């Protein structure tokens, strides 16, 4: 069985890079730099959402389904540099050559990792292979929008039409899964400023769990799983998460237990 790797990232404004791009004085605080960037962005298009190359990665979480095992974790340590985290992600691609699954990974997560990896000199030969080293990658690679080696589930479900995109939180809850608990992407910058990096990593992990669960439902819908194998996969996820002692997993499992399944 080809391993499946579901992933998600969390980001904050790259205040060091923005200071350079805006030519701001060295003593300008990170919060002031971010506020300037948000203001400029609002003036440009009415939104504070920054261009992708202005984001800095502070967490990468993964769910790996391999052989008889399933696990969810965040890469590296909370204090590791952005470059180290990104290198760890692409090293995992090289190690497992998994099928990668994301929710909006093609529109956000992977482009951010591309830009930030470029800035930090990250090496990712396996990921970028489009058939030069492995002929199979010519017809199925991580880069093409329509290849299965990276499946952006949101993009596919929307038939590649942005107006049809749906939020992960909504779809997870509608499918009978917990969805987001206590934090969302809009709160990450404030949490980061307060030094709550572990809370950000925990939130990222639960997003990955929700994505994996929605992906399992998709596998059922398209016939890769039947109802019996789907239930086995769901049980594996539930039992694995219940075995984790961390408070965010106990909250997730308890929330899940209180939900009636959609079918």
N, C-alpha and C positions, 0 to 999 in steps of 0.2 A: 504494500500500500504506500502510495506517495504521501509523505507527510503534508499536513495542512498547517499553515502558519497564519493566524489571524493577528493583525496588529493595529495599533492606534498610537498617535503621538499627541502630546500637549506642548503648546508653545507660549512664549511671552514675547513682547517687543524686543528686538535686538538693539538695546539702547546704546551699546558701544559702537555698533555699525552705523546707527542713525546719527550719532554724534559726529562721526567722520563725514557722512554724506551731507549733513546740514552745516558742517563747519562750525559747530558750537564750541564754546570755551570748555576747557578741560574740567573746570569745576562744576559744570552743569550736572545737576542730579539726575539719576536714572528716571525718577518719576516726572521731572520737568521735561526730559527728553521725550518720554512716552506721550505726555500730554501735548507737546508740540506736534508730534507725529499724528496723534489722533485728530487734532485740530486741522492739520493740513489735509488729512484724508477726508474729513467731513466736508471741507470746502470743495474738494475735488468731485466727490460722488455721493455725499450725504450719509456715508457710513464710516464708522471708525475702524472697519476691518482693514488691516494693513496689507500691502502687497506681500506676496508669499516670501520673497527674499528678505523682507524686513522682520521675519519671525525668527526666534531662537528656540531650538528644541530643548525642553527641560525634562521630558519623560517620554520613553518609548516602552509600551507594554505589549506583550505577546501572549497568545494562546497557541500551544503546539499540540496537535493530535498526531501521534506517531505510534505505529504498532498497536500495542494494547494500552497505551498511556495517553493521558491528557494532563496538561498543566498550564497554569496562568502565572505570569510573573512580569516584573519590570526589569528592563536591562540595566546592568551595572548598579552602582551605588548612587545614593541621592546626591552625593557631592562630586560625582564624576563630571568631567567637562562635556560640552556638547559634542565635540569631535570624537571623544571616546565612545559615547553612547551610539552615535551614528555608525562608527566603525563596527561596534558590536552587532548592530542590526545586519549590516551587509556581510559580516563574517558568518552569521547564522544562515544567511542565504547560501553562501558558499559551502557551508558544512552539510546542509540538509537538501539543497535544491528543492524546496517545498513548493507546493501550490500556495500562493499567497492570497489571502482574502482580506478585504477592507470594506469600510463604508465611507465612500467619498475619498478613497485613497488616491484615485487618479486625479481628482480635482484639487486636493489639498496635501495630504500626508506625503505622498511620494515626490511631488514637485518641491516641497519644502526640504525633504531629505536630499534631493538632488542639489539644490542651490547651496544648502548648508554643508553638505559633504564636499562640494567643490571648494568652498571657502576654506575648509579645514584640511584639504589634501587627503580625504578618505579614499581608500582603494576598494573597488567593488567590481572586479573583473567578471565574476560569474553573473552578477545581476545585469550588467550591461551587455552581456553576450547576445548578439542577434544573429548568430549563425557562423561567426568567424572561427570560433574554437569548437563548437559543438553543433553539428549540422541540424540536429533536432530543434535547436533554438531559432533556426531561421523561420520555422513554421509555428513555433509556440514559445514566446519569450515574455519577459516581464515588462517590456516596454510598450508593446502594441496594445491598443485599447481593446481589441477584439479577441485577444488570445486568452486562454484560460489559466496560464501560469500565474498571472495576477488577475483576480476577479474582483472588480469594484462592484460590489453587490448593489449599491444604490444606483450607480450608473446603468447597470444592466436592467434592473427592475423598472427604471424610468425609460427604457428603450433609447438611452443616450440622448434624451430630451431634458434639458435643465429645468424646464417648466413643470416637469412631472416628478422631480426629486421629492423624496419624503425624508423626514428626520428619523434618525435611528431610534431615538427615544419613543416616538410615536409608534413606530413599527414594532419595536420590542414589546411595548405594553399591549398593543392590539393582538399580538401573537401569544399573549399570556406570560410574558417574562417581566422581570422587575423594572427594566428601564433605568433611567438615571436616579440616583439616590443622593440628595443633599447638595450636589454640585453640578454645574454645567460649564461649558467652555467660557461663558462670559465672566465667570468668577475666578478663573485661573490666575489672571494677572494680580488681582487683589490678594489671593492666597499666596502667590509667589512673593509679593512685597512683604507679607507677614511672616515669611520664612516657613510656610507650610508645604514644603516640597513633598513630604510623605503623603499628605492628603491629596496632592495632585497626582502622585503615582497611583494611589489607591483608586482614585476616580478613573484614571486611565485604564486600570486593570478591569474595573467593572464594565466600562465601555467595550472592552475587548470581549468579555464574557457575553454581553448582550449581542454583540456582532456574531460571535460563534453560534449562539443559540438561534438567531435569525437565519444564519447560513444553513444550519441543520434543517430548519423548516423549508428552506429553499431546495435543499437536496431531496427532501421528501416530495416536494411539489414536482420536481423534474424527474423523479423516478430513480435517482441514484440510491436512495434509501427507500425501503418499504416501511410499513407501520411498525413492524417488529424491530427492524434494525434501527429505525429512528428512536424508538423508545429505549433501546439499549444505549444509544449515544446520549440521550437526555439523562438517563440514569447515571452514566459515567460522569457527565459534567456535574450533576447534582451531588453525587457522592464525593467527587474530588473537591469541590468547593466547600462542602460541609466538613471535610477533613482539615481545612485550613483554619488556624486559630485566630487569625487577624480579625479585628472587629468589623472591618468593612465586608468581609466575606460572610461572617455570621449574620450581619444585617441583610445582605443580599439573599442568602438562603432562606432566612425567615420571611422576607418579603415575597419571595417566590412561593413559599409554602402556603401563603395566604391568598394566592391568586388561583382562580378557576381557569383551567386551560381553555383555549379558544375552541377546541374540538375534542 
